[in-house]
Amino acid sequence: MTLIVAVENTSDLSETVTITDEMVDGLYEQDASMAGFIAGETFALEDVLYGMILNSGADAAKAAAIKVAGSEEAFVELMNRKAEELGLKNTHFTNVVGLHHKENYSTAEDMAMILE
């Protein structure tokens, strides 16, 4: 869902994203899968999206979310709106990286609908 919302809410995949501490802080400690982006580096948004999908990179997901919506929280709102648009009945997002949170949930059926 993070990829879908990022692509639908940007008009230029060549825009640059500078990785910030906010985008990577705490992810290693949570044992999140990472693409390996380091604060201070700059990439095209397209490359960040590849880092998100090829490496399942939490750092890339947060970077894309902040670039596209200004904050992870604002991006999560977009994700939940998209879930409603798609008619998902048993899905709610609290973060863009898929890490455990009691209010972050989905079903196999809803995930299949997202993939479709």
Secondary structure, 3 states (H helix, E strand, C coil): CHHHHHHHCCCCCCCEEECCHHHHCCCCCCCCCCCCCCCCCEEEHHHHHHHHHHCCCHHHHHHHHHHHHCCHHHHHHHHHHHHHHCCCCCCECCCCCCCCCCCCECCHHHHHHHHC
